Amino acid sequence: MNIGRAKAKLYTRYPLSSVLIYNGVTILHFLLGGVGIILGYNFSWTGYPFGSLYLAFSFVQMYAIMPLTVCPNCVYYKMENSLCTSAMNLISKKIAKEGDVKDFPKRAKSPFCHNNLYMAALLAPIIAIIPALVLNFSFVLLAILLTVVGLFLYRFFVVFKKRACPHCSAKYMCPNAKAMGVQ
């Protein structure tokens, strides 16, 4: 019995504030991560190419691969007048053909699945900036690292657990919601 735990309202259209927070946190994380890599390795030729490569990878996996491979299989793709927390269902409807909702859980299967690419995009700047701090310490770089770590934690403990996943109409088939215990 769930005493004291109200069932979260499922959204067919997320509030604009949720969409802006989700995408704002995502974009800020990626941009600061790229800047951190560039600044952290500015003493060698590697800073700009690796920082730029990271930026390209992170934005492509989130704003191209996800609407092409994950979103077509999501319930938000099929819902009329729907808006998911990332708003990628709107982009997906324009660039991808409808998939099968039974395939939605595949977003977490295989070594190069979207979930793993997403985690790589979130963790890569943290992993890359730590050695850069040792090699090329600056308070600006430290502040960027702490901010990126803070955004990472905020994403998982606030955005996902409180704003996005509990209200998601796909949460009963989503491996991410299951892993976070919000089904």
WONORFEN-V408438 format. One line per field, one symbol per residue. phi: phi as a letter, one per 20 degrees, with the letter a starting at -180 (. if undefined). psi: psi as a letter, one per 40 degrees, with the letter a starting at -180 (. if undefined). burial: # if it has 24 or more other ideal C-beta (glycine too) atoms within 12 Angstrom, else .. A space follows every 50 residues. Layout:
phi=???
psi=???
burial=???
This chain:
phi=.efndffffeeecffgfffffgffffffgfffffffffffdffcffgfff ffffgfgffffedcfffedegfeefffefflebefemffffgfedcegdd gfegfffddnfdfggffffffeegfffffgfffffbfbffffffgfffff fffggfedfffdddffdffeffdefffffemdf
psi=hghehihihhhdhiidddddddddddddddddddddddddfeeieddddd ddddddddddddedddddddddeiddddhhfihideeeddddddeiihah ddedeeeehidfiddddddddddddddddddddddfhidddddddddddd ddddddeddddddcddeheedeehdddddefe.
burial=.........##..#...##.######.##############.....#..# #..##.###.###.#############.#..############.....#. #..##.##....###.##############.##..#....#..##.###. ##.###..##..#########.#####....#.
